[in-house]
Amino acid sequence: MTSRRTAFLDRLAAAPVVLGMVHLKGETAEEKLDIARREIETLYSNGVDAVIVENYFGTPADVEAVLRVLQQERPTACYGVNVLDDDERGFALAGQYGASFVQLDSVAGHLGAEDEPAFAERLAGWRASTDAAVLGGVRFKYQPYLSGNDLGTDLGLGRERADAIVVTGEGTGMETSLERIREFRGILGEFPLIVGAGITAANCVAQLEDADGAIVGSFLKDTRKDDGDVLAAHVAELTSIAHGAR
């Protein structure tokens, strides 16, 4: 039987993929779960290849509640998890609830040399504990750059620590420059590369010329901002263009 990790990486290798964010908007745990259910239905039914459940507006407990629903109600779906500021819990939840991948905001570049060995050891242990693939950021939005390494060195570490590298610009919803994407691609060669912020219908084709997929949040909302509501027409528009590039 093909593992979830292998199935996801095979999908990533075959075509540009669209990964839709579930940000856990809402005032209470019940409302967050209700909104997440509706967003997940809208995302899948309008063409995303996978969803990522993230505690952007919620808590790790909210993430777990949504993953439980996904496991119970959509056992064959492709989904991932990002627990901000608690990578270890992200891996634990991925293993417990059958996630295909874990997103980590940074796997290289964010630590000084004195902290690198301990982080590498912890990450290796987490990866060994689950079958989930790892999507790892390098020089990721809002993350510090403390390694002192050149980009090639940090991306080399990223290749060792993740199954795909995620590249972004400066912030949420802000376009990732083509120059940056191409710089990463030039160093990584054919290693999987995902654009992690700023994909739109207008720039999608150009950005996916040098990337294997995109993580999309803000553009799929009715307001085109992170605190908006996922809108079916926006999801369908983007996935149609992205999948047309296959």
N, C-alpha and C positions, 0 to 999 in steps of 0.2 A: 504494500500500500504506500502510495506517495505521501510523504510528510507534508504538513502545511508549509513549512519553510521551503521545501523543494518546489512545491506547486506555485508558491508566490514568486520565487526567483525565476521559474520557468515562464511565468506570465510576464514578469518584468523584462526578460530577455527577448520575448517575442514581439513586443510592441510598446509604444508609449502608454503608460497607465495613468489614470486619474485617481488620486486618493483624496477623498473628501473629509474635511475635518468636522467633528462633532465637539463643539466647544462647551457644552453643558450650561447653556444659558438658563436662567430661572431664579426665582426667589427662594424656593424651598426644595428639599430633596425630591418631593413628589412632583413638583412642577418641572424640575430639571429632567427627571426621568420621562415624563410625559412629552416634553418638547423633544428630547433625544429620540424617542420612539418615532415621532412624526418626521424628524429630520432624517433619520436613517431610512425610513420608507421612501422619502422624497429622493434621497441621494441614490439609493440602489435602483429605484424604478426609473430613474432618468439617466442611468448609464455609468455611474462611477464604478471603478473596478474594485475598490475597497474603501472602507471608512476607517478613520483613526479617532479613537475616543481619548480625549485629553482633558485634564482638569484646568482648563484655561479660565473658566468662570466657576468651576465647581471644585470638589474635593476628591481625594483618592477614593473615598467611600462612594461618591457619585459615579466615578469611573467604574468601580467594581459592580455597582448596580446595573449599569448599562451593559457591561460585558456579560453579566449573568443572563440578561435578556437576549443578547445576541447568541450566546451558546445554546440557550433553550429554544429560541424561536427561529434562528437562522443558522443551524449547525453546519451547513455547507458553504456559508458565505465567507468571504475573505475580509478580515478585519484586523486592526492593529491597535496598539495602546502606547500612549506617551504620558507618564506620570511626571509632571514637571517637578524638578528638585528632589526626586526620589527614584533614581534609576533602578535601584534594587527592587522596589515595590513593583515597578513596571514589569520587570522580568517575572516576578512571582505571580502577578495577575495574568500575564500572558500564558504561563504554564497552567495555571488553574482553570482558565476559561477558554483555552484553545485558540488563542490569537495566532495569526500567521506571522506577525512581526511586531517588534518593539522599536519605536522611534526614540532616539536619544539626541538631545539638542547638541551635544558635543562629545566626540570621542577622541579628539586630538586638538592641541593648540591652546586649550583653555587653562592649562596647568603649568607651573614652573617645573624645572627639571627635578627638583627635590620631591615633588609629589607624583611624578609620572609612574615610577615603578609600582607603588601601592595601588594606584588607579588601574593600571594595566592588569594587575593580579586580580583585583576585584571583578573587573569586567570579564576577564577570562572565566572566572568562576560562575558568574551570572549566565554567560552564554552557554556554558556546559550544563546548566541546570534546566534548560528549556530547549525545545525544538524550534522556537521562533527565530526568524531572520532578524537582523539588526540593521536599521537605517540610521546612520550616524552622521551628525553634523560636523563639519570642519570649518573654522572661522565663521560660525553660525551667528545669525542676528542676536544681538543683546549679550552674547557670550564674550568674556574677556579674552584677549590674546596675550598669554603670559609665557608661552613656550620659548620664545626667542628664536624658533626655528624658521627656516624659509618654508614657503608653501609646499614645495615638493616633499620635504621631510615630514611635515604634518600630514599631508595626504598619504604618504607611505605608511605612517602609523595608522591612519584611518582605514586603509585597505586591510591591515592586519586585524583590526578590531571590529569591523563591520562588514556586512554583505552588500551594502550600497552606501554611497556617500550622498549627503544632502547639502546643497549649496543654496545660500540666500544672499540677499542684499542687506540693507541696514535695518529693516524693521518689518513688522507684520503688515501685509498688504502692499508693501513697497516692491516695485519691480526689481528683480535680480538682473543685473546688466548682462547683455550678451557677451561682453568682453570677459566677465568673471566666469560665466558658464563655459566659455571656450577655453579659458585658462585652465580650469579644473579638468575639462575633457582632455586637453593636450597632455596633462600630466598623468591622468588616470588611464588613458588609453581606452580599452573596451570595458573597464570595470564599471559596474552600474552607477549611474549618476542621476539624482532626482533634484529637480528645482523645488525649493521649499517655501517660496513666498513670491507673491506678485504676479502670478500667472493670470492672464485675462484672455478674452476671446480675441482681442486685437494682436497680442504678442505670442499667443500659444504656438502657432506653427513655427515661428522663428526660434523660440526657446527650445522647442522639442526637437529641432534639427540636431542639437548636440546633447540632448538629455533623454533618458529612458522613461521619464515620468514626471509627474508634478503633484505636490501636495497643495490643495486648494481650500481656502476657507473664506476669506472676505469676499472674493468675487462671486461666490455662490449665494450670497445674502441679498435680500431685497434692497438694502441700502448700500451694498458693495463695501460695507464695513463689518468688522468682526462682531459687533454687538447686534447686528441685524438678524433677520429670520431667513433661513434657507428657502430659496424660491425655485420651484421646479423649472421654470423657463430658463433661469440662469444656469442651472445644472445641465439641462439638456443642450443648451447652446454650446457650453464649453466642451462637454464630452463628445458632442458630434464633431466639433472641429478637431479635437485632439485625436479621436479615433480615426478620423479621416486622414490623418497623417501616417497611418500604419502602412 
